[in-house]
Amino acid sequence: MPALFEVIAALDALWPPEQAEEWDAVGTVCGDPDAGVQRVLFAVDPVQDVADEAVKLGADLLITHHPLYLRGTTTVAASTFKGRVVHTLIKNDIALHVAHTNADRADPGVSDALAGALDLRITGPLVPDPTDPAGRRGLGRICELDEPVTLGAFAERAAARLPATAQGIRIAGDPGRTVSRVAVCGGSGDSLFDDVRRAGADVYLTADLRHHPASEAQQEARQQSPPALVDAAHWATEWPWIEQAAAQLDEISDRHGWNLRTHISRTVTDPWSAHAASHPNATTGAPN
């Protein structure tokens, strides 16, 4: 059984903390470096339901994509929900480790897993990391479909391959247009529209598309070659990474003879719980 510090060293080799954004909060949140690790749970969000799942599983280590304390804190009191997570984990000897934007930039990273879930052929990063001489690290991925499909069919593929959420999949663009070159970015990606246009993508799949950036992108598209937009739920675009990350740790465990037992959380932590479709007359004000 490896010690926590040995497992963390392996994780830092996969997702170097120095490659995280300056504003990010990655690394080990709690845990005894000398404690043994045998069972590991991977999840997107370090919320109470996931902490309870880790306890029930008998996990020694919880690895999440999203940070628990992204903006810092002055308390870990159990009267706060984040403090309660910390208390739950520590009381049950469960360490918490976070790989966020360092996992986004990694090779393979979050967007590789997203592309893999959609059976896309990756040709390179959307925003290359200038410190990577191989040109494989960076934010997002540029991909190709094996065969061109309609935008509507591509959106249906995303809806079928990604975890189900209340939001589902939203489209900006003509559903009947043909697409073959695809840009993807797991998580929030509307800051990368300029990079998507430079890459010549026919369609961009990401999450958390806001009204103004999406509207401006579509308006500008009238003057240029238009990248259609496919907007999925944030949690759904990042969930494939935990399967990929667990497989990476399995490989390391086999190589070192650690015999770790990795588990993937299927707890849905997307915050939206229901969806009500607009009424046919709601957008026009037409009488019933």
N, C-alpha and C positions, 0 to 999 in steps of 0.2 A: 504494500500500500504506500503510495507516494505521500509526501508531506505537501501541505497546501503551497508552500513557497516553491516547490518543484513544479507543481501544476501551473501556478501563476507565471513562472518563468517561461513555460511552454506557450501559454496563452499570449504573453507579451511578445514572443517571437512571431506568432501568427498575426497579431494586431498591435504593432509597436505603439505604446502610448504617446511617444513623441510625434506621431503622425496625426494625432487628434487636433481639432481646431483649438485655438487658444481659449475660447470661451467654454469649452467642453469640460465635463467632469467624469473622467474615465479611471479605471483601475479598481483596486480592492477597497470596498466600503467598510467591511467588517470581516473578522476571521483571524484565528490564531495561526501564524505562519508555520508553526511546527505541528499542527493538528493533521491527522491522517485524512486522506480523501479517498473514498471508494465509489460513492454514488453522486452523480452530477446532474442537475436539472437545468435545461436551457429554456429561456422564455424571452419575450419581447419586453415586457413591462415588470418592474419590481413592485407590484401592488400587493395588497393584503391577500387576495385570493391566491396569488402565485406563491407567496410566502407560506400560506397554509398548505398548499399543495406540496411544497418542498418538505414541510414537517411530516405530512402524511406519508410521503414517499420514503422518508428517512434519509434525505439528501445531506451530504456534507458540504456541498458547494452549489450555489445558485449563480448562474451566469446569465445576465440580461443585456439586451442591446441598449435600452434606455437607462439613463442615470436615475438614481434615486434623488440625489440632491444636485440638480443641475445648476441652480443659482445660489448654492450655499445655504447655510442655516446657522442659527444660534442655539438650537435646541434639538434634542432627540427624545423629548418627553413622550411617553406613551399616550398622552392625551391628544397628540397630533397623529394623523394617519401615517405619515412617513416614519415618525418615531415609533409607532406601534409595529411597523414592519421591522425596524431595526431590533426592537425588543424581542419580537417573535423569533427572528433569526439567531440572535445571540443566545437566548435562553435554550435554543435547541441545537446549539453548536453548528450552525450553518453559516458558512462564509458567503459573502456577496461580492461578485466581481462584475464590472461593467466594461463592455467594448462598444463604443458608440461611433463617433466619426472616424476613429482609427480603424474600425471594421468597415465603415463606408469606403475608405480609401484603399483598403487592402487588396491584395491579389491572391486568392479570390476574396471578394468582399460582398457586401449586401446586394449591390446591383447585379453581380454575377449570379447570385442565387435567384434573384427576380427574373433575370433573363432565362435561366435554366428552367424555371417553373413554366415559362411560356414557350419552351423549345425554340429559343432564338439563338442564332449563331453569332457569337461575339466577335467583333473585329477590332475593338480597342476601347479605351476609356473615353468618355464624353469630355471630361476636363482632365487632361493628363497631369500627373504629379511631376513637376519639373525636376525633382530630386531622384526620380526613378530612371536610370539609364536604359532599362529594358522597355520603358514606355507602356507598362501594363497596369500600374497603379493609377488611382485617381478617382474622381467623383463620376458616377453614372457610367453607362456603357453605350456604345454604338453597336447595333446588331443588324443582322439581315434575316429575313424570313426565307425559308427554303423555297417557297413559292409565293408570289404575290397574292394577297387576299384583299377583300374589301375592308374598309375601316370598320364597318359593322361586324364583320366576321372576326376581325382581330379583337374587338371589344368583347364579343361573345366568348372568345378563347380566354381572355383575361378573367371574365366572370366565372368561367368553368374551372380554371386552374388555380386561382387565388382563393384563400379562405373566404367563406361567405360573410358578408357584413350587411348591416342595415342600409348603408349607403349604396352598395352595389358598385356599378361602373357608370361614370358619366362621360359623354362624348362631346367634343366641340369640333365640328366639321361635317362634311357630307358623308353619311354612312355608306354611300355607294361608291365612293372614290377608292381607287386601288392604292395599296401601300405595300412597300417591301423593305424600306430602310427604316429601322426603328431605334429611337433613343429611349433608354429607360433610366430611372433614378429612384431607388427605394427611398421612401420617406418624402419629406417636403422638397419639391424640386422646382418651384416657379421662379427661383433666382437664376436658373440656368437657361432661360429662353434664348439668349444670344448665342450660347454655345450650341444649342439644338439647331438653330438656323444655320450657323457656320458649318455644322456637320452635314447639312443637307438631308436631315431626317424627314421622312414623309409623315411620321406620327411620333408623338412623345408620350410615353406612359410614366406617370409619377403620381404623387399624392398631394393633398392639401392645396390644390390650385385655387387661388383667390380670384375674386371677381375682376379687379382692375388689371393685374398682370395677364390674366387669360383673355380678357376683352381686348387689351392693347395688342396682344400677340395675334389675335384673329383679325383685328383691324389692319395691322401692318401686313398681314398675309395677303390682303387685297392688292397690295403693291408689289409683293414678292411671292416666291414660291411658298405655299402655305404648309406649315407643319400642323397636322390635326392633333388634337389633344385627347388623351384618355386619362381620366382622373379616377383613381381607386382610393380606397381607404388607407390611411397611413399605416395602421397596424398590418393590414393585409399585404402591403408591398414589402414589408420587412420580415414577416413571419417566415418565408422560405429560408432566410439566413440561418435561423436556429437549427434547421435540419442540416444545412451545410456545415455549420460550426460544430455540431455534435459529431458529424462524420470526420471532421478534421481532428477533433480530440480523440476519437476512437483510433484513428491511424497512429497518432502519437502514443497512445496507451499501448497499442500492440507492439510498436517499435521498442518501447522501453520495458515491456513486460509488466505494466502497471495493473492490468486487469480492471480498469475503471468501468463502471456501469453508467452509461449516459442515457438520459431520458429527455424527451421533448414535451414541453407543456402544450397542451391543446386547449387550455383555458382561454376563452375569447376575452381579451382585454381591450378591444376596441370600445371607446366610450359611448358610441351611439348604439341604441338598443332597438329602435324601430324606425320605420319609414312610411310616410303617408304620401301617396302619389297626388300630384295636383289634379284638381277637378277639371274636366275638359273645358268648362266655361270660365275657369278662374282667371286665365290669362287675358281673356278678351272682354270680360264683363258682359258677355252675351246673356240674354235672359234664359232661364231654365225652360 
